[in-house]
Amino acid sequence: MTDDEIRELFDRNPNLLMAEIVTITDRTPKEIKDILLTPTKTDPEILAPSDFITAAEIFHYYAPGFSFELDQEALVLEALKRGFVTMVGVDQYLINQNYQGVESDD
């Protein structure tokens, strides 16, 4: 399976577990994470600050950072709670370009 096919599989099936993706693709978890975390030309970091992002895109780009522990709805709620995104319409979110992250207790 090509990298693009893996991205498409992930996009079309956001609730697949990592173990399922590994089985389907015959790739290691590290390979899958590297593929999903590699920026593409439409990644939010490349979007203009005024471009909107959907809940599905938030999940696609940021679920790997949460080790796929949150489903799409929970991840969007967490992003809203932390102030990382602002809801500007029906399934339209604006990324906070000044977001500083969350301080940890480490």
GIPENOR-V302969 format. One record per residue. N is the residue number from 1. RES is the residue in one letter. PSI is psi in degrees with one decimal (NA if undefined). Layout:
n | res | psi
N | RES | PSI
N | RES | PSI
//
This chain:
n | res | psi
1 | M | 133.5
2 | T | 165.6
3 | D | -42.0
4 | D | -37.8
5 | E | -35.9
6 | I | -42.7
7 | R | -43.1
8 | E | -41.6
9 | L | -45.9
10 | F | -43.4
11 | D | -40.2
12 | R | -16.9
13 | N | 66.9
14 | P | -13.3
15 | N | 6.9
16 | L | 139.3
17 | L | 156.8
18 | M | -42.5
19 | A | -37.2
20 | E | -41.2
21 | I | -41.6
22 | V | -44.6
23 | T | -45.3
24 | I | -41.9
25 | T | -16.3
26 | D | 37.2
27 | R | 162.6
28 | T | 159.4
29 | P | -39.2
30 | K | -42.6
31 | E | -42.4
32 | I | -47.5
33 | K | -42.9
34 | D | -41.6
35 | I | -46.4
36 | L | -24.3
37 | L | -10.2
38 | T | 123.8
39 | P | 142.3
40 | T | 172.9
41 | K | -14.4
42 | T | 9.3
43 | D | 150.4
44 | P | -31.0
45 | E | -21.7
46 | I | -17.2
47 | L | 149.3
48 | A | 149.3
49 | P | -25.5
50 | S | -4.1
51 | D | 143.6
52 | F | 156.4
53 | I | 146.2
54 | T | 168.9
55 | A | -39.3
56 | A | -39.1
57 | E | -39.0
58 | I | -46.7
59 | F | -46.1
60 | H | -45.2
61 | Y | -30.4
62 | Y | -11.9
63 | A | -39.3
64 | P | -32.8
65 | G | -18.9
66 | F | 20.4
67 | S | 32.0
68 | F | 26.0
69 | E | -18.0
70 | L | 139.0
71 | D | 177.8
72 | Q | -47.7
73 | E | -45.2
74 | A | -37.4
75 | L | -41.7
76 | V | -42.6
77 | L | -39.8
78 | E | -41.3
79 | A | -40.0
80 | L | -44.2
81 | K | -41.9
82 | R | -11.6
83 | G | 15.1
84 | F | -35.3
85 | V | 159.9
86 | T | 134.2
87 | M | 126.7
88 | V | -2.0
89 | G | -174.6
90 | V | 115.7
91 | D | 38.7
92 | Q | 124.3
93 | Y | 147.5
94 | L | 127.5
95 | I | 133.2
96 | N | 104.8
97 | Q | -15.7
98 | N | 12.0
99 | Y | 128.4
100 | Q | -7.4
101 | G | 179.5
102 | V | 131.2
103 | E | 138.5
104 | S | 164.8
105 | D | 3.0
106 | D | NA
//
